[in-house]
Amino acid sequence: MGLRRRRFKQTDSLEDRLARFAQDMRNRAGKEPPGLERNQLLKRAYSADQAVELDRQLRERHQQ
């Protein structure tokens, strides 16, 4: 018998989860001194914000 894939149903939307992740990254970055670690956290937050916007655009286009 092959490996079984663990599946579970998400209770929050992708948009909510990405927004929460972005906010968490910003909070963590605010606690870091200026430098590489802080910049990486802010970059991850920015990427999550872009993913939220892309998801909105795709859903909007799909509904038309």
MOQUI-V508350 format. One record per residue. RES is the residue in one letter. OMEGA is omega in radians with two decimals (NA if undefined). Layout:
RES & OMEGA
RES & OMEGA
//
This chain:
M & -3.10
G & 3.11
L & 3.11
R & 3.12
R & 3.11
R & -3.13
R & 3.03
F & -3.10
K & 3.10
Q & 3.14
T & 3.11
D & 3.13
S & 3.10
L & 3.14
E & 3.13
D & -3.12
R & 3.12
L & 3.13
A & 3.11
R & 3.12
F & -3.13
A & 3.13
Q & 3.10
D & 3.12
M & 3.11
R & 3.11
N & 3.13
R & -3.14
A & 3.13
G & 3.14
K & -3.11
E & 3.01
P & 3.11
P & -3.13
G & -3.04
L & -3.11
E & 3.14
R & 3.13
N & 3.12
Q & 3.11
L & 3.11
L & 3.10
K & 3.10
R & 3.10
A & 3.12
Y & 3.12
S & 3.10
A & 3.08
D & 3.10
Q & 3.12
A & 3.08
V & -3.13
E & 3.11
L & 3.10
D & 3.11
R & -3.13
Q & -3.13
L & 3.11
R & 3.13
E & -3.13
R & -3.13
H & -3.10
Q & -3.13
Q & NA
//
